[in-house]
Amino acid sequence: MAANEKMEAFPSLSTQSHAIPETSAQNTTRRRRQSSTLGGDPRGDTGAGAIATNLGTPSSAVSAPASPSPADRKSSSEKRPRERKRKKALKLFRRWKRMSFRHTWVNPLILILVVLSGYFVSPGKHNPLHSALFLSYANPPWNERTNTIPAHVGNVTQYGKGPKDLAFVAFYTVVLTFTREFLMQQMIRPIGIWCGIRARGKLSRFMEQFYTAIYFGVVGPLGFWVMSRTPVWYFNTVGMYEGYPHRAHEALFKAYYLLQASYWSQQALVLMLQLEKPRKDFKELVLHHITTLALIWCSYRFHFTYIGVAVYVTHDVSDFFIATSKIFNYLDFWITGPYFVMFLCIWAYLRHYINLLVLKTLLPPGRIPYTNIRTGEFATVGPYELNWELQQYKSSVSQPMVFLLLASLQTINIIWFFLLVRIALRYLIKGEQKDERSEDEAEEEDMPEPRMGNGLTANGNVVKPVAVE
């Protein structure tokens, strides 16, 4: 463990070559381990190289005029303080830039502390920052409250909806950005190195998937608990429309829904800033994020949140299993194959079977041919008319729009499921574990293993000395 603590994060960026003498005739070249990898490094996790900060100009390089006039002396004396201030500001900016690339969690933390400080200067609902930290619109009028909350939940405080909720989503997008970067750099990255992951791209993808597993490992069970406190339990499609419009919710439901919106907003930010290396399915991923954010906003604004909570749960649970499956693959665990097959079954059940049940409620009323499965609950359960004054949007106008968004999401899921099935078939037939969505990283540079005094690595393997560039 002591050796692991001393290992460097990434190879030195120096361009000088240092030849390492051969240690033994028994030295062998370490075989490069190749398994499924999912892309390159996030920008903030690569440890950016040093940037020259010596902005001063040597005095010997500047030739002074032979006989400066008094006016020239005065103007130069006035310029020197301004130039020094400018250079100092530029130097500080470059230091901040390097720090931001190396420790990407620092700036979100600073912003969080600024908001918290601004609130606790004068805490209370009168503070404009209150809506960023806490839920807004408690105890709406009786005619706006949802009357279909199950009896076992009790008489809870309900919260309405409004524009202040955008401040809540924005602040917790920053919180989740800090959480992601801090966990990846300070906790997950050392774990990956300790597990022997040497390739830069593989280590980056390991960190991304590990964080994904942590997040969905928390919100997946939380989503089931939230759903159990609604008429939608267990994916009861009729309960999605009973008591519509659902203009208010208990605190737990609203916080869960808005925090999920913050997570997907943060993921869209990662995508736009190219903090993760684009995969082969980059276009599908962009379409998935756009569709997801559109579904979240529309379902919240037009009171289809009971549909949204079911879609959340189906995707969160399956995302946890795909992330853990990739982690096992990176670590070459023996359980990778059986676990992947189990994950495929969970994916097919949640993302396809359950979501197709939701989609069938948006079809015209009737039955699916050759079955007893009823369709059209969207039009037959609860009011079905457009009334802007009562915020009643469940009508023939919104029905095709909701169906189109959910069908688009289902189409993307079907494409991914097809790719996942191909991976499973190749694994069963040829023993390959190649991720169809990932770029080929076989040529990616490995990070050097720390060497001990006897020429062995920290893991006890003999390595053949090479010239390190």
ZATOR-411342 format. One line per 10 residues: number of its first residue (from 0); their letters; for each residue x, y, z of N, C-alpha, C. Coordinates in steps of 0.05 Angstrom, whole numbers. Atoms other than C-alpha are relative to their C-alpha. Example, Ala and Ser with C-alpha at 12.3 -4.5 7.8 and 13.67 -1.06 7.14 Angstrom:
BEGIN
0	as	18,-24,0,246,-90,156,18,24,0 ~ -16,-24,-1,273,-21,143,-15,22,14
# end
This chain:
BEGIN
0	maanekmeaf	17,-24,0,0,0,0,17,25,0 ~ -17,-24,-1,58,47,14,9,7,-28 ~ -9,-6,28,81,39,-58,-22,13,-16 ~ 23,-11,15,12,54,-84,-4,29,7 ~ 5,-27,-8,9,117,-44,19,19,-13 ~ -20,-17,11,72,143,-77,-2,2,-31 ~ 0,0,29,53,129,-149,-11,26,-11 ~ 9,-25,12,44,187,-196,-26,-4,-14 ~ 26,1,13,-24,204,-225,2,-6,-29 ~ -2,3,28,-2,208,-297,30,2,-8
10	pslstqshai	-29,-1,8,64,202,-337,9,28,-1 ~ -13,-27,1,112,260,-334,-3,11,-28 ~ 2,-13,25,103,310,-389,27,10,-11 ~ -27,-9,9,178,323,-395,7,-14,-26 ~ -8,11,26,206,312,-464,27,-13,0 ~ -26,11,-1,274,289,-440,-2,-30,4 ~ 0,29,-2,291,215,-445,20,-8,22 ~ -17,11,-21,321,177,-386,2,-30,-4 ~ -3,28,5,349,109,-402,2,-14,27 ~ 0,16,-24,338,57,-348,15,-25,-5
20	petsaqnttr	-16,24,6,390,2,-344,-15,-25,5 ~ 12,26,-4,371,-70,-349,7,-11,27 ~ -4,9,-27,363,-103,-282,5,-30,2 ~ -3,29,-2,360,-178,-297,-7,-12,-26 ~ 6,14,24,359,-227,-353,-27,-13,0 ~ 27,12,-2,293,-253,-327,-21,20,-4 ~ 20,-20,3,259,-188,-341,-18,-7,-24 ~ 20,6,22,196,-196,-384,-17,25,-3 ~ 18,-23,6,151,-145,-417,-28,-6,11 ~ 27,3,-10,85,-135,-381,-20,0,-23
30	rrrqsstlgg	20,2,21,28,-157,-426,-22,21,4 ~ 21,-20,-2,-22,-102,-441,-27,-14,3 ~ 26,11,-4,-90,-120,-413,-21,16,-16 ~ 20,-14,18,-146,-104,-463,-27,-11,6 ~ 27,8,-3,-219,-106,-446,-18,23,-8 ~ 18,-21,9,-280,-63,-457,7,27,12 ~ -5,-27,-9,-264,11,-452,-20,19,-12 ~ 21,-17,8,-311,69,-458,8,29,-6 ~ -7,-27,9,-271,129,-480,23,12,14 ~ -23,-14,-9,-221,182,-461,-4,14,26
40	dprgdtgaga	0,-12,-26,-206,225,-402,-18,24,1 ~ 12,-26,-4,-251,279,-374,22,21,3 ~ -21,-20,1,-213,344,-382,11,5,28 ~ -10,-7,-26,-209,357,-307,14,-22,14 ~ -12,22,-14,-181,289,-290,27,-8,-11 ~ -25,9,14,-119,287,-334,25,12,14 ~ -24,-12,-12,-74,330,-290,15,16,-21 ~ -12,-16,21,-57,386,-339,29,7,6 ~ -28,-6,-4,17,400,-350,4,29,8 ~ -6,-27,-9,51,462,-324,0,19,-23
50	iatnlgtpss	0,-22,20,41,527,-362,20,21,10 ~ -21,-20,-7,98,577,-363,-14,25,12 ~ 11,-23,-14,83,633,-314,20,23,2 ~ -20,-21,-2,147,674,-320,-6,20,-22 ~ 9,-19,20,116,733,-356,18,25,0 ~ -16,-23,-1,169,783,-337,21,1,-23 ~ -20,-3,21,219,809,-389,26,7,13 ~ -26,-6,-12,293,806,-370,8,29,-7 ~ -9,-28,5,322,876,-362,22,2,-20 ~ -22,-1,20,382,857,-404,-10,0,-28
60	avsapaspsp	10,3,27,338,844,-463,-12,26,-11 ~ 12,-25,7,311,915,-464,22,21,-1 ~ -20,-21,2,356,970,-490,-13,27,6 ~ 11,-26,-8,343,1037,-457,10,21,-20 ~ -8,-22,18,344,1100,-499,25,15,11 ~ -25,-13,-8,410,1139,-497,-6,24,18 ~ 6,-24,-16,380,1203,-471,-30,6,-1 ~ 29,-4,0,306,1199,-453,-7,28,9 ~ 9,-27,-7,269,1264,-450,-16,-2,26 ~ 16,0,-25,233,1284,-385,-28,-10,-5
70	adrksssekr	27,10,6,166,1269,-419,0,-30,-2 ~ -2,29,2,189,1198,-436,3,-13,27 ~ -4,11,-27,213,1186,-365,-27,0,15 ~ 26,-2,-15,145,1209,-338,-20,-21,-10 ~ 19,20,10,105,1165,-385,8,-28,7 ~ -9,27,-6,148,1104,-373,-4,-7,30 ~ 5,4,-29,143,1113,-297,-30,-5,5 ~ 29,5,-4,67,1116,-304,-8,-28,-11 ~ 8,26,12,65,1053,-348,9,-24,17 ~ -11,23,-15,108,1009,-302,-20,-11,20
80	prerkrkkal	19,12,-19,57,1002,-246,-24,-14,-13 ~ 22,12,14,1,988,-295,8,-27,-13 ~ -9,25,12,43,936,-331,4,-22,21 ~ -4,20,-21,62,902,-266,-26,-11,10 ~ 27,9,-9,-11,899,-245,-12,-19,-21 ~ 10,17,22,-30,871,-313,13,-28,0 ~ -15,25,-1,24,818,-310,-7,-17,24 ~ 7,14,-24,6,800,-239,-28,-12,-3 ~ 28,11,4,-68,792,-258,1,-23,-19 ~ -1,21,20,-50,750,-318,13,-25,12
90	klfrrwkrms	-13,23,-14,-4,706,-275,-20,-13,18 ~ 20,12,-18,-59,696,-224,-22,-15,-16 ~ 20,13,16,-109,679,-279,11,-27,-10 ~ -11,25,10,-62,626,-307,2,-21,22 ~ -1,19,-23,-52,596,-238,-28,-11,5 ~ 27,9,-5,-127,593,-229,-9,-19,-22 ~ 7,18,22,-135,561,-298,12,-27,4 ~ -13,26,-4,-84,507,-282,-13,-15,23 ~ 14,12,-23,-117,494,-215,-27,-11,-7 ~ 26,9,8,-185,489,-248,1,-26,-16
100	frhtwvnpli	-2,24,16,-161,436,-296,9,-24,17 ~ -10,22,-17,-126,395,-242,-20,-8,21 ~ 20,5,-21,-180,401,-189,-27,12,-8 ~ 25,-11,12,-246,410,-225,-22,3,20 ~ 21,-2,-20,-286,405,-161,3,26,17 ~ -4,-23,-17,-257,469,-130,-19,23,-7 ~ 17,-22,8,-296,521,-171,-29,-5,8 ~ 27,5,-9,-364,487,-159,-3,3,31 ~ 1,-3,-29,-347,484,-85,0,29,9 ~ 0,-29,-6,-330,558,-84,-27,13,-5
110	lilvvlsgyf	26,-11,6,-396,574,-117,-21,-9,21 ~ 19,10,-20,-434,531,-67,4,16,26 ~ -6,-15,-25,-399,566,-8,-10,29,-2 ~ 10,-28,4,-416,634,-38,-30,1,4 ~ 30,0,-3,-490,616,-43,-7,-4,29 ~ 7,5,-28,-491,587,28,6,24,17 ~ -7,-24,-16,-455,648,56,-21,22,-5 ~ 20,-20,6,-504,694,20,-26,-5,13 ~ 25,6,-13,-562,657,50,1,4,30 ~ -1,-1,-30,-538,652,122,7,27,11
120	vspgkhnplh	-3,-28,-10,-522,726,125,-27,10,10 ~ 27,-7,-9,-598,735,131,-19,-23,-8 ~ 16,23,7,-632,667,131,-30,5,3 ~ 29,-3,-1,-706,661,118,-12,1,-28 ~ 13,0,26,-758,660,63,2,27,-15 ~ -3,-26,13,-746,734,50,25,2,-16 ~ -26,0,14,-676,718,25,-5,-12,-28 ~ 4,10,27,-676,709,-51,13,-28,-5 ~ -13,26,4,-629,649,-44,-15,-23,14 ~ 15,21,-14,-680,611,-2,-11,-20,-19
130	salflsyanp	12,18,20,-713,582,-64,21,-18,-13 ~ -21,17,12,-645,555,-88,7,-22,19 ~ -8,21,-19,-633,516,-24,-23,-17,9 ~ 23,14,-11,-703,495,-3,-23,0,-20 ~ 23,1,17,-768,475,-36,-18,24,4 ~ 18,-24,0,-817,531,-53,-29,-9,-3 ~ 29,3,4,-893,538,-55,-12,-20,19 ~ 13,18,-20,-911,501,9,-29,9,5 ~ 28,-4,-6,-985,494,26,-14,16,-21 ~ 15,-14,21,-1017,514,-40,-30,0,7
140	pwnertntip	29,0,-5,-1092,529,-43,-12,-28,-2 ~ 12,27,-1,-1138,470,-29,-8,-11,-27 ~ 8,10,26,-1163,467,-100,23,-8,-18 ~ -23,8,16,-1092,457,-125,14,-24,11 ~ -13,22,-13,-1074,400,-79,-9,-27,-12 ~ 6,26,10,-1071,328,-101,-15,-17,21 ~ 17,15,-20,-1126,286,-68,2,-30,-4 ~ -2,29,4,-1102,217,-91,25,-12,14 ~ -22,11,-15,-1043,209,-43,-9,-22,17 ~ 10,23,-16,-1049,140,-10,-3,6,29
150	ahvgnvtqyg	7,-6,-28,-1077,138,60,24,-6,18 ~ -22,7,-18,-1014,106,90,21,22,1 ~ -19,-23,0,-974,169,72,-8,20,21 ~ 9,-19,-20,-1017,210,119,-5,28,-11 ~ 6,-28,8,-1034,284,119,26,15,0 ~ -26,-13,3,-969,312,93,-3,28,-12 ~ -1,-26,13,-950,382,72,5,-3,-29 ~ -4,2,29,-957,390,-3,13,26,-10 ~ -14,-22,13,-917,435,-48,-9,4,-28 ~ 8,-6,27,-940,469,-111,24,3,-18
160	kgpkdlafva	-21,-3,20,-899,487,-173,0,29,-9 ~ -3,-27,9,-872,551,-201,28,6,-10 ~ -26,-7,12,-813,588,-232,23,-1,20 ~ -22,1,-20,-774,588,-166,13,-28,1 ~ -12,26,1,-763,514,-176,24,-2,-18 ~ -24,0,18,-713,531,-231,25,7,16 ~ -23,-6,-17,-668,562,-178,9,-24,16 ~ -6,25,-15,-671,497,-138,16,-19,-18 ~ -13,18,19,-652,456,-200,28,11,-7 ~ -26,-11,7,-595,504,-218,20,-4,22
170	fytvvltftr	-19,2,-22,-564,504,-149,9,-29,3 ~ -8,28,-4,-565,428,-142,13,-12,-24 ~ -17,8,23,-537,421,-212,29,5,7 ~ -27,-7,-9,-476,456,-184,9,-20,22 ~ -7,19,-21,-478,411,-122,8,-27,-11 ~ -6,26,12,-480,348,-164,26,1,-17 ~ -25,-2,14,-423,375,-207,23,-2,19 ~ -21,3,-21,-380,384,-145,2,-29,9 ~ 0,28,-10,-401,315,-120,14,-19,-20 ~ -12,17,21,-383,282,-186,30,3,-2
180	eflmqqmirp	-29,-4,4,-315,314,-194,16,-7,25 ~ -15,6,-25,-295,307,-121,3,-30,4 ~ -1,29,-4,-313,233,-116,18,-13,-21 ~ -16,12,21,-281,217,-183,30,4,5 ~ -28,-6,-3,-215,251,-167,12,-9,26 ~ -11,5,-26,-207,240,-93,-5,-28,11 ~ 7,27,-10,-239,172,-82,2,-22,-21 ~ 3,22,20,-253,133,-146,26,-4,-15 ~ -25,2,15,-188,148,-183,21,-17,15 ~ -19,17,-14,-143,120,-127,-9,-30,1
190	igiwcgirar	10,27,0,-188,58,-125,7,-14,-26 ~ -7,11,26,-178,47,-200,29,-6,-3 ~ -29,5,2,-103,54,-195,8,-23,18 ~ -6,22,-18,-101,7,-135,-8,-27,-12 ~ 9,25,13,-140,-44,-176,17,-7,-25 ~ -18,6,22,-86,-41,-230,-9,10,-27 ~ 8,-11,25,-121,-1,-284,20,21,-8 ~ -22,-18,7,-64,33,-321,-6,18,-23 ~ 6,-16,24,-92,59,-387,-15,25,8 ~ 14,-25,-7,-114,131,-384,-29,-1,-6
200	gklsrfmeqf	28,1,7,-178,121,-422,-16,-19,17 ~ 14,20,-16,-197,59,-384,-4,10,29 ~ 3,-11,-27,-184,94,-317,-22,22,0 ~ 20,-21,2,-227,153,-339,-28,-12,-1 ~ 26,13,2,-285,107,-359,-7,-15,25 ~ 5,13,-26,-277,68,-295,-10,20,20 ~ 9,-20,-19,-285,132,-255,-29,9,-7 ~ 27,-8,8,-346,153,-295,-21,-21,7 ~ 20,21,-6,-381,86,-288,-2,-5,30 ~ 2,4,-29,-363,80,-214,-18,22,12
210	ytaiyfgvvg	18,-21,-10,-395,148,-201,-29,-5,-7 ~ 27,6,9,-455,128,-242,-13,-22,17 ~ 10,22,-17,-462,64,-201,-7,11,28 ~ 6,-12,-26,-459,105,-136,-26,15,-1 ~ 24,-17,2,-511,155,-159,-26,-17,-2 ~ 25,15,5,-562,105,-186,-4,-22,22 ~ 4,18,-23,-548,58,-128,-15,13,23 ~ 15,-15,-20,-577,112,-84,-28,7,-10 ~ 26,-10,9,-633,142,-127,-18,-23,-10 ~ 17,22,8,-657,74,-153,-19,-10,22
220	plgfwvmsrt	18,7,-22,-683,48,-86,-17,24,10 ~ 16,-24,-8,-704,120,-69,-24,3,-18 ~ 23,-3,19,-747,121,-132,-22,-20,6 ~ 21,20,-7,-782,56,-112,-15,9,25 ~ 14,-9,-24,-796,86,-43,-19,23,-6 ~ 17,-22,8,-823,150,-73,-25,-10,-14 ~ 22,11,15,-866,110,-121,-20,-15,18 ~ 18,15,-19,-894,68,-63,-18,19,15 ~ 16,-20,-14,-922,133,-34,-19,14,-19 ~ 18,-12,20,-963,147,-97,-19,-22,-10
230	pvwyfntvgm	18,20,12,-1021,112,-133,13,-16,-22 ~ -13,14,23,-970,89,-186,12,-26,8 ~ -12,25,-9,-943,32,-143,-16,-24,-8 ~ -26,5,11,-923,-19,-172,-4,2,-31 ~ 4,-6,28,-924,13,-243,-30,-3,-7 ~ 29,1,5,-1000,19,-237,-6,23,-20 ~ 4,-20,20,-1016,55,-302,-26,16,4 ~ 25,-15,-6,-1087,73,-280,5,22,20 ~ -7,-20,-20,-1058,110,-220,14,24,-11 ~ -14,-23,13,-1019,155,-268,-20,22,-7
240	yegyphrahe	19,-20,9,-1083,190,-288,-23,6,19 ~ 21,-5,-20,-1129,185,-227,6,26,15 ~ -3,-25,-14,-1140,253,-195,15,21,-15 ~ -14,-20,17,-1107,290,-253,-17,26,-1 ~ -29,-6,1,-1082,346,-255,13,-1,28 ~ -15,2,-24,-1030,332,-202,18,25,3 ~ -13,-26,-1,-1011,403,-187,18,4,25 ~ -16,-2,-25,-979,391,-118,8,-28,9 ~ -11,26,-9,-938,336,-85,12,4,28 ~ -14,-2,-25,-908,319,-18,29,7,-4
250	alfkayyllq	-27,-10,2,-838,345,-3,19,-21,-12 ~ -18,21,9,-804,278,-15,-2,-4,-31 ~ 4,4,28,-835,269,-84,11,23,-16 ~ -9,-23,15,-820,340,-107,30,2,1 ~ -29,-2,-2,-748,339,-81,12,-21,-18 ~ -10,21,17,-736,272,-116,-2,7,-29 ~ 4,-7,28,-765,297,-181,19,22,-10 ~ -17,-22,8,-725,362,-182,29,-7,2 ~ -28,9,-1,-660,329,-160,7,-17,-24 ~ -5,15,24,-667,281,-218,3,19,-24
260	asywsqqalv	-3,-20,21,-676,342,-263,28,13,1 ~ -26,-12,-3,-612,371,-234,22,-20,-10 ~ -20,19,9,-574,306,-248,2,0,-30 ~ 0,2,29,-595,303,-321,9,27,-12 ~ -11,-26,10,-580,378,-329,31,-1,2 ~ -29,2,-4,-510,365,-301,12,-19,-21 ~ -10,18,21,-501,306,-349,0,13,-27 ~ 0,-15,25,-522,350,-407,23,20,-1 ~ -22,-18,-1,-470,400,-384,26,-14,-6 ~ -24,16,5,-416,346,-384,2,-7,-30
270	lmlqlekprk	1,6,28,-438,327,-454,7,23,-17 ~ -6,-24,16,-436,398,-481,28,9,2 ~ -27,-9,-4,-369,414,-451,21,-21,-8 ~ -17,21,10,-340,348,-478,19,-9,23 ~ -16,9,-22,-315,328,-408,4,-30,-1 ~ -4,29,5,-323,255,-430,5,-4,-29 ~ -7,5,28,-294,227,-494,-25,-10,-15 ~ 23,9,15,-349,219,-547,2,-29,-8 ~ 1,28,8,-369,148,-561,-11,-2,-28 ~ 10,4,26,-391,117,-626,-30,7,-2
280	dfkelvlhhi	29,-6,0,-464,128,-605,-5,28,10 ~ 2,-27,-10,-452,202,-591,-26,13,-8 ~ 25,-13,10,-511,224,-634,-24,-11,16 ~ 22,12,-15,-558,175,-599,0,11,29 ~ -2,-10,-28,-532,199,-531,-10,29,1 ~ 10,-27,1,-545,272,-550,-31,0,-2 ~ 29,2,3,-615,254,-573,-14,-10,26 ~ 11,10,-25,-626,215,-509,-2,22,21 ~ 0,-22,-20,-607,275,-465,-21,21,-7 ~ 20,-20,7,-650,323,-505,-28,-10,6
290	ttlaliwcsy	27,11,-5,-710,276,-501,-5,-2,30 ~ 4,3,-29,-699,263,-427,-6,27,13 ~ 5,-26,-11,-695,337,-410,-27,11,-8 ~ 26,-8,10,-756,351,-453,-23,-14,16 ~ 20,15,-15,-795,296,-418,-2,10,29 ~ 0,-9,-28,-774,321,-349,-15,27,2 ~ 13,-26,-2,-795,393,-363,-29,-1,-6 ~ 28,2,8,-860,376,-399,-17,-14,21 ~ 15,15,-20,-881,325,-347,-4,16,25 ~ 3,-17,-25,-868,374,-290,-18,24,-5
300	rfhftyigva	16,-24,6,-899,435,-324,-29,-7,-5 ~ 28,7,7,-961,399,-349,-12,-22,17 ~ 11,17,-21,-971,355,-288,-3,-29,-7 ~ -1,28,5,-954,287,-316,23,-13,16 ~ -22,10,-16,-905,273,-260,-4,-29,9 ~ 4,28,-8,-937,206,-242,9,-19,-23 ~ -13,15,21,-916,182,-311,30,2,3 ~ -29,-5,-2,-848,212,-300,14,-17,21 ~ -13,15,-21,-834,176,-235,4,-29,-8 ~ -3,28,10,-846,108,-268,23,-2,-20
310	vyvthdvsdf	-22,0,19,-799,126,-325,27,4,13 ~ -24,-4,-15,-747,151,-276,10,-27,11 ~ -8,25,-14,-747,85,-237,10,-21,-20 ~ -9,21,19,-742,40,-298,28,6,-11 ~ -27,-7,11,-681,78,-324,21,0,21 ~ -20,-1,-21,-647,88,-257,10,-27,7 ~ -8,27,-8,-647,15,-238,17,-14,-21 ~ -16,13,22,-623,-9,-306,27,14,-4 ~ -26,-14,2,-569,45,-307,19,-9,21 ~ -18,10,-21,-542,19,-241,12,-27,-9
320	fiatskifny	-10,26,7,-535,-51,-269,19,1,-24 ~ -19,-2,22,-502,-30,-334,26,12,9 ~ -25,-12,-10,-452,13,-296,16,-21,15 ~ -15,20,-15,-433,-43,-248,10,-22,-19 ~ -9,20,19,-429,-92,-307,26,9,-13 ~ -24,-11,12,-378,-46,-340,24,0,19 ~ -22,0,-21,-338,-40,-275,12,-28,3 ~ -9,27,-2,-334,-115,-269,17,-8,-25 ~ -15,6,24,-310,-119,-341,28,13,0 ~ -25,-13,-2,-255,-67,-329,19,-15,19
330	ldfwitgpyf	-16,14,-20,-231,-108,-269,4,-29,-7 ~ -3,27,9,-235,-174,-307,-10,-20,21 ~ 11,18,-19,-279,-206,-254,-12,-24,-14 ~ 11,24,11,-301,-277,-266,-31,1,-3 ~ 29,-2,0,-373,-256,-254,-11,17,-23 ~ 8,-19,20,-374,-208,-313,-21,-12,-19 ~ 18,12,19,-408,-256,-362,-28,-6,11 ~ 27,5,-12,-465,-282,-317,-14,26,8 ~ 12,-25,-9,-476,-212,-289,-11,15,-24 ~ 9,-14,24,-482,-183,-359,-26,-12,-10
340	vmflciwayl	25,13,8,-535,-234,-377,-23,8,18 ~ 21,-9,-19,-574,-217,-314,-8,29,-5 ~ 6,-28,6,-568,-143,-331,-17,3,-24 ~ 17,-1,24,-597,-155,-400,-29,-7,6 ~ 27,7,-8,-658,-188,-369,-14,23,14 ~ 11,-23,-15,-668,-129,-321,-6,23,-19 ~ 4,-22,20,-659,-79,-379,-25,-6,-16 ~ 23,7,17,-709,-116,-423,-27,4,15 ~ 25,-2,-15,-761,-118,-367,-7,29,6 ~ 6,-27,-9,-755,-47,-342,-2,20,-24
350	rhyinllvlk	-1,-20,21,-736,-6,-404,-18,-6,-23 ~ 16,7,23,-779,-44,-453,-28,-9,8 ~ 26,10,-7,-835,-84,-421,-16,21,15 ~ 14,-20,-16,-853,-32,-368,-6,25,-16 ~ 4,-25,16,-844,28,-414,-20,-4,-23 ~ 20,6,21,-885,-6,-468,-28,0,13 ~ 26,-2,-14,-941,-13,-416,-9,29,3 ~ 7,-29,-2,-937,62,-405,-8,11,-27 ~ 7,-9,27,-938,74,-480,-28,-9,-9 ~ 26,10,9,-1000,31,-490,-23,16,13
360	tllppgripy	21,-16,-12,-1039,77,-443,-6,25,-17 ~ 3,-23,17,-1029,132,-495,-12,-7,-27 ~ 13,8,25,-1060,92,-552,-30,5,2 ~ 29,-3,-1,-1133,100,-571,-13,-22,18 ~ 13,20,-17,-1181,65,-523,-8,-25,-15 ~ 7,26,12,-1191,-9,-537,17,-22,12 ~ -17,22,-9,-1151,-73,-532,21,-6,-21 ~ -21,8,18,-1086,-97,-562,-10,-26,-14 ~ 10,24,14,-1104,-148,-617,10,-26,11 ~ -6,28,-8,-1106,-221,-596,8,-1,30
370	tnirtgefat	-5,1,-29,-1098,-202,-522,-23,13,15 ~ 20,-13,-17,-1140,-177,-464,12,26,13 ~ -13,-24,-11,-1093,-118,-451,-14,25,-9 ~ 14,-24,7,-1132,-54,-448,19,23,-6 ~ -16,-23,7,-1106,10,-478,-17,26,4 ~ 14,-25,0,-1124,84,-475,-7,11,27 ~ 6,-11,-27,-1123,99,-400,4,30,0 ~ -5,-29,2,-1097,169,-418,-26,14,-6 ~ 24,-13,9,-1164,185,-450,-24,-8,17 ~ 24,10,-13,-1211,144,-406,0,4,30
380	vgpyelnwel	-2,-3,-29,-1186,155,-335,4,30,7 ~ -2,-28,-7,-1198,224,-306,-10,18,-23 ~ 9,-19,20,-1216,288,-345,17,-2,-25 ~ -14,2,25,-1199,290,-418,-9,24,-17 ~ 7,-24,14,-1205,362,-441,22,21,5 ~ -19,-21,-3,-1161,423,-451,-12,24,14 ~ 11,-22,-16,-1174,476,-397,24,15,12 ~ -24,-14,-9,-1118,527,-388,-4,13,27 ~ 5,-13,-25,-1151,561,-329,3,-20,23 ~ -2,21,-21,-1155,496,-288,26,-16,-3
390	qqykssvsqp	-25,15,6,-1087,473,-316,-5,-29,-5 ~ 8,26,8,-1121,413,-345,10,-4,-29 ~ -13,3,26,-1076,391,-402,-2,-28,-12 ~ 3,27,10,-1094,318,-410,-23,0,-21 ~ 20,-4,21,-1129,323,-477,10,-13,-26 ~ -8,11,26,-1126,302,-550,23,16,-12 ~ -23,-16,10,-1075,358,-561,26,-10,12 ~ -24,9,-13,-1024,333,-510,6,-29,-4 ~ -4,29,2,-1034,259,-522,21,-8,-21 ~ -21,8,19,-994,253,-587,28,11,7
400	mvflllaslq	-26,-11,-8,-939,298,-559,13,-18,21 ~ -11,17,-21,-930,255,-497,9,-27,-13 ~ -6,26,13,-932,192,-540,26,2,-17 ~ -23,-3,17,-880,219,-588,26,1,16 ~ -24,-2,-16,-830,237,-533,7,-27,13 ~ -5,27,-12,-838,169,-498,9,-20,-21 ~ -7,18,21,-834,133,-564,29,5,-10 ~ -27,-6,8,-770,170,-582,20,-12,20 ~ -17,12,-20,-739,149,-516,1,-30,-3 ~ 1,29,3,-761,78,-528,16,-9,-24
410	tiniiwffll	-16,7,23,-730,78,-597,30,0,5 ~ -29,0,-7,-662,98,-570,7,-24,18 ~ -5,23,-17,-668,44,-517,1,-26,-16 ~ -1,24,18,-683,-8,-571,26,-2,-15 ~ -26,0,14,-620,13,-609,21,-10,19 ~ -20,8,-19,-578,6,-547,-3,-30,8 ~ 5,28,-7,-611,-61,-529,11,-18,-22 ~ -11,16,22,-593,-87,-599,31,-2,2 ~ -29,0,-3,-520,-67,-587,8,-18,23 ~ -6,17,-24,-521,-100,-518,-3,-29,-6
420	vrialrylik	4,28,7,-549,-164,-547,24,-10,-17 ~ -23,8,17,-492,-165,-599,24,-5,18 ~ -22,5,-18,-442,-159,-542,-3,-27,13 ~ 5,25,-13,-475,-217,-506,5,-24,-18 ~ -4,22,19,-474,-261,-568,29,-4,-6 ~ -29,3,5,-401,-246,-583,14,-12,24 ~ -12,11,-24,-384,-262,-511,-5,-30,2 ~ 7,28,-2,-421,-328,-513,13,-17,-22 ~ -11,16,23,-395,-349,-582,30,2,-2 ~ -28,-3,5,-326,-319,-587,16,7,25
430	geqkdersed	-14,-8,-25,-310,-298,-515,9,29,0 ~ -7,-28,0,-303,-225,-535,-18,16,19 ~ 14,-17,-18,-323,-170,-487,2,29,-9 ~ -3,-27,12,-322,-110,-534,-25,15,2 ~ 23,-18,-2,-369,-52,-520,-4,13,-27 ~ 6,-11,27,-402,-34,-587,0,30,0 ~ 3,-29,0,-411,38,-565,26,15,5 ~ -25,-13,-8,-338,51,-546,19,3,-23 ~ -22,-3,19,-280,77,-586,22,-21,6 ~ -22,19,-3,-221,30,-597,23,13,15
440	eaeeedmpep	-21,-12,-16,-170,45,-543,23,-20,4 ~ -22,19,-3,-122,-12,-555,27,13,-2 ~ -25,-14,3,-68,38,-574,5,20,22 ~ -3,-22,-20,-78,81,-512,23,-5,18 ~ -25,2,-16,-17,96,-470,-7,-8,28 ~ 3,8,-27,-11,62,-404,15,19,19 ~ -14,-15,-21,8,98,-340,22,-18,11 ~ -22,17,-10,76,74,-313,-6,-10,28 ~ 3,11,-27,73,28,-253,24,9,17 ~ -22,-8,-18,114,51,-193,19,-24,4
450	rmgngltang	-20,22,-3,179,11,-187,14,2,26 ~ -14,1,-26,213,-11,-124,30,-3,-6 ~ -29,0,3,288,-14,-112,11,-25,-13 ~ -10,25,12,294,-87,-134,-9,-4,-28 ~ 9,2,28,265,-73,-203,-27,-12,-4 ~ 26,11,1,197,-101,-186,-21,22,1 ~ 21,-19,-3,131,-65,-192,-12,-3,27 ~ 13,1,-26,87,-51,-132,-16,-26,3 ~ 15,25,-1,48,-115,-150,19,-24,0 ~ -18,22,-2,111,-157,-148,8,-12,-27
460	nvvkpvave	-6,11,26,117,-167,-224,27,12,-10 ~ -25,-9,12,184,-163,-261,-6,15,-26 ~ 5,-15,24,184,-109,-314,26,4,-15 ~ -24,-5,17,231,-98,-372,5,30,-2 ~ -5,-29,0,264,-30,-367,-2,11,-29 ~ 3,-14,25,247,17,-423,7,29,3 ~ -5,-28,-2,263,88,-440,-26,15,4 ~ 24,-15,-6,212,134,-409,1,27,-12 ~ -1,-27,13,195,195,-449,-18,18,16
# end
